[in-house]
Structure formats: C-alpha cells, structure tokens
Amino acid sequence: MSPIEGQVNTKLVRQGWAIVKGRLLCPGCDARRRAFAEDGGKSKVEKAGKTGVLRAPSREMLREINQMLDVVYNVDAGRYRGAETDVTVAEAIGNGCLFGWVAEERRRAFGDSGENDEMQVTKVDLGALAKRVEAALADRRARQCEIEKAAAAIRQEGEALAQLFGEVQRAMGKLDTLAKSVLPRGAK
C-alpha cells in the first residue's frame, strides 16, 4: 500500500515544511528563502562584513601595486611589458591582492589599456594571417571564375557538336532515302 502524496504533504506542511514551485523545502531552507526574499534578494557580496563595506586594498597594498606597475607597465607604449596582465601582477603581489584592485590602480595612475606586448604581437600576426587568407580566397575566387568560364565554353562546344551531329544524322537519313529510291528494289 503506497501513501497518498497529498496526505503526506499536508502533514509535512503542518510540521513546518513548505512546498515552493512543486518542491518540498525543509523548515531551515524555507526560513533562508524567506529571509532572502525579505532582504530584497541582496547577495552575500552586498552584505559583506558586519559594516556592509566591501574589501578595499590597504595603503601598503596600493604601494606594492604601484611599485609592481612601475616595473611591468610600459607607459610609452601604453601597455604591459611581455606577458604581464592585471592578474599576473595580483598573483605576484599575493597577500590576498585582487586583480580588480590592480586594474583600478593601473587605470588611475598609468592608463586604460590592460593589454600587453604579447597581445600586440598576436594582433599583428593575426592581421598578417588575415591578409594571407584574404589573398588566398581572392585567388580561389579568380580560379573558380576561370573554371566556370572554361566549363561554359566546353558546354557551348558540346552543344555545337551535338547540333552538328544532329545535322550529320539528318544528312545520313536523307542519303538513305535517296539510296533507296535510286537503287533497284532487289538490291536493298
């Protein structure tokens, strides 16, 4: 004998469980869901810490970020040297340094570009590759046009030969008719 689902759900709801969107939630999960809804759906990041303030870098951390940026950022070129990025700088500093702090300090003191030398080289290489591919496509299109023209010429030759062959067959038919009329009846 199987229990009737409606009866079971009714008893569980009396004991504090909740049914939300067809799912059964325990009392603890339902309390968290209600608290989240009453809170206006604020995320844990928005409620960070007891004061509600998000983490920020300390003065010492900002000094370290600036010192590292002095070493790895090429101000004249407006980009990082080598393969450096905001992330690699934050990882090199360590101590909980976030790459967002590095990006913010870089924008403030050095410039908006977060690119690096490798990205620039890659852009140049991709540009050259794109030009080569474009030239190869143009060459292929030109060859395809030549092939299509040759195919059209071959089709025309074929049609002309077919027409000539038809004329030859008609002429042979006339010749047969003339031969039959000229030759005696028994020589057929």
Backbone torsions as a table, in degrees:
resi	resn	phi	psi	omega
1	MET	NA	126.1	-178.3
2	SER	-99.6	144.9	180.0
3	PRO	-70.6	151.6	177.3
4	ILE	-84.6	125.1	-172.5
5	GLU	-58.9	-40.5	-179.4
6	GLY	-60.8	-41.7	179.7
7	GLN	-66.1	-41.3	-179.6
8	VAL	-64.5	-45.8	179.6
9	ASN	-61.1	-40.3	179.6
10	THR	-61.3	-45.1	-179.9
11	LYS	-65.8	-39.2	179.0
12	LEU	-67.2	-38.5	178.7
13	VAL	-63.9	-38.1	177.2
14	ARG	-63.4	-28.7	-178.3
15	GLN	-89.3	4.0	174.8
16	GLY	109.8	-5.3	177.9
17	TRP	-74.4	162.2	-179.9
18	ALA	-132.8	150.0	174.5
19	ILE	-112.4	114.1	-178.6
20	VAL	-124.2	120.9	-179.9
21	LYS	52.1	42.0	176.8
22	GLY	78.2	4.1	179.8
23	ARG	-110.5	142.7	179.5
24	LEU	-90.5	122.3	-179.5
25	LEU	-112.9	137.0	177.3
26	CYS	-70.2	166.0	-178.3
27	PRO	-57.8	-38.6	-179.7
28	GLY	-66.7	-44.4	179.4
29	CYS	-65.1	-39.0	179.8
30	ASP	-66.9	-37.6	178.8
31	ALA	-65.0	-42.2	177.5
32	ARG	-63.5	-40.4	179.4
33	ARG	-63.0	-42.8	179.9
34	ARG	-67.7	-39.7	179.0
35	ALA	-64.2	-40.4	178.7
36	PHE	-64.2	-42.4	179.7
37	ALA	-66.7	-39.3	179.6
38	GLU	-69.4	-30.0	-179.1
39	ASP	-75.2	-4.5	-178.8
40	GLY	82.3	16.5	178.0
41	GLY	75.3	23.3	179.8
42	LYS	-68.3	139.8	-179.4
43	SER	-82.4	170.0	178.8
44	LYS	-64.1	-31.5	179.8
45	VAL	-64.5	-39.9	-179.3
46	GLU	-69.9	-24.4	-179.6
47	LYS	-102.4	24.5	-174.2
48	ALA	-60.8	136.3	177.7
49	GLY	66.3	175.6	-179.3
50	LYS	-75.4	-28.8	-177.2
51	THR	-89.6	-11.6	-178.9
52	GLY	82.7	14.0	-178.8
53	VAL	-98.4	135.9	177.3
54	LEU	-73.7	158.1	178.9
55	ARG	-63.7	147.2	177.0
56	ALA	-139.1	153.4	-179.4
57	PRO	-72.4	146.6	176.8
58	SER	-77.0	169.9	177.9
59	ARG	-60.8	-41.5	179.5
60	GLU	-61.7	-41.9	179.0
61	MET	-63.9	-41.9	178.1
62	LEU	-62.7	-39.0	177.1
63	ARG	-62.2	-44.9	179.2
64	GLU	-62.7	-41.3	179.0
65	ILE	-61.3	-47.6	-179.0
66	ASN	-64.1	-39.7	178.0
67	GLN	-62.7	-42.5	-179.7
68	MET	-67.7	-40.2	178.4
69	LEU	-64.5	-36.1	176.2
70	ASP	-58.0	-35.1	-177.0
71	VAL	-80.5	-42.5	-169.2
72	VAL	-102.4	-7.2	-177.5
73	TYR	-104.8	127.6	178.9
74	ASN	-93.0	102.2	-175.8
75	VAL	-65.7	-39.7	-179.0
76	ASP	-61.7	-43.4	-179.4
77	ALA	-82.4	-19.9	-179.7
78	GLY	73.7	34.2	179.2
79	ARG	-159.9	168.2	177.2
80	TYR	-68.6	154.9	174.6
81	ARG	-84.1	149.5	175.0
82	GLY	56.6	-130.0	-177.2
83	ALA	-105.6	15.2	-177.3
84	GLU	-69.4	146.7	176.4
85	THR	-144.2	176.6	175.6
86	ASP	-57.2	-39.1	-178.0
87	VAL	-66.9	-45.5	-178.0
88	THR	-66.5	-34.0	177.3
89	VAL	-65.4	-45.9	179.6
90	ALA	-61.7	-40.7	179.2
91	GLU	-66.4	-38.3	-179.9
92	ALA	-66.7	-37.5	179.2
93	ILE	-70.7	-42.2	179.6
94	GLY	68.1	-149.9	177.9
95	ASN	52.3	33.6	177.7
96	GLY	79.9	14.7	179.4
97	CYS	-68.7	130.2	179.8
98	LEU	-97.7	143.6	-178.3
99	PHE	-65.7	-23.9	176.1
100	GLY	-64.3	-36.7	176.8
101	TRP	-64.9	-41.8	179.7
102	VAL	-63.7	-44.9	-179.0
103	ALA	-62.2	-41.8	-179.9
104	GLU	-64.6	-44.1	180.0
105	GLU	-68.1	-38.3	177.2
106	ARG	-61.8	-46.4	179.0
107	ARG	-60.7	-41.9	-177.0
108	ARG	-67.5	-44.9	-170.7
109	ALA	-103.5	-24.1	-171.2
110	PHE	-120.9	-37.4	-178.3
111	GLY	149.7	168.0	-175.1
112	ASP	-77.2	-26.0	-172.3
113	SER	-74.2	124.9	175.4
114	GLY	-101.9	12.3	-179.9
115	GLU	-75.2	169.6	177.0
116	ASN	-135.0	176.7	-177.0
117	ASP	-59.9	-41.2	-179.2
118	GLU	-62.6	-38.4	177.4
119	MET	-62.7	-41.1	-179.8
120	GLN	-64.0	-45.4	178.5
121	VAL	-62.0	-42.1	179.3
122	THR	-63.0	-40.6	177.3
123	LYS	-60.5	-43.9	179.9
124	VAL	-63.9	-45.1	179.5
125	ASP	-62.0	-42.7	179.4
126	LEU	-66.7	-35.8	176.2
127	GLY	-62.7	-44.2	178.4
128	ALA	-64.6	-41.8	178.1
129	LEU	-62.9	-41.6	179.0
130	ALA	-61.7	-40.1	177.9
131	LYS	-65.0	-41.7	178.3
132	ARG	-63.9	-42.7	179.0
133	VAL	-64.6	-40.6	179.1
134	GLU	-62.8	-42.6	178.4
135	ALA	-64.5	-41.7	178.8
136	ALA	-64.0	-39.4	177.7
137	LEU	-65.3	-40.8	177.9
138	ALA	-62.9	-42.1	178.3
139	ASP	-62.5	-43.7	179.2
140	ARG	-63.9	-40.4	178.2
141	ARG	-63.1	-41.7	178.9
142	ALA	-63.1	-45.3	177.9
143	ARG	-63.0	-38.2	179.0
144	GLN	-64.1	-40.4	176.8
145	CYS	-61.8	-43.8	177.7
146	GLU	-60.4	-44.0	179.8
147	ILE	-63.6	-41.8	179.7
148	GLU	-65.1	-38.8	176.8
149	LYS	-64.5	-43.7	179.0
150	ALA	-63.4	-40.7	179.2
151	ALA	-64.3	-39.1	177.9
152	ALA	-64.9	-41.3	178.5
153	ALA	-64.2	-41.9	178.4
154	ILE	-63.9	-40.4	177.2
155	ARG	-61.0	-44.5	179.4
156	GLN	-63.2	-42.1	176.8
157	GLU	-61.5	-42.4	179.1
158	GLY	-62.6	-42.4	178.4
159	GLU	-64.9	-40.4	178.7
160	ALA	-64.5	-42.6	177.6
161	LEU	-65.0	-39.9	178.3
162	ALA	-63.5	-39.4	178.2
163	GLN	-65.9	-43.7	177.7
164	LEU	-62.9	-42.1	178.2
165	PHE	-61.7	-39.5	176.4
166	GLY	-62.3	-41.2	177.7
167	GLU	-63.8	-41.3	178.2
168	VAL	-62.3	-42.7	-179.9
169	GLN	-65.1	-40.6	177.6
170	ARG	-63.4	-41.6	179.2
171	ALA	-64.1	-39.7	178.5
172	MET	-66.3	-36.9	176.7
173	GLY	-63.6	-42.4	176.9
174	LYS	-63.7	-40.8	178.9
175	LEU	-62.2	-44.0	177.7
176	ASP	-60.4	-43.3	-179.9
177	THR	-63.0	-43.5	178.8
178	LEU	-65.5	-41.2	-179.5
179	ALA	-62.4	-39.8	-179.5
180	LYS	-67.2	-36.4	-177.8
181	SER	-77.4	-28.1	-177.3
182	VAL	-85.2	-41.0	-175.7
183	LEU	-72.8	153.0	175.9
184	PRO	-67.2	161.7	-175.2
185	ARG	-64.9	-32.8	-176.8
186	GLY	-81.8	-13.3	-176.3
187	ALA	-89.5	2.4	-177.8
188	LYS	-65.0	NA	NA
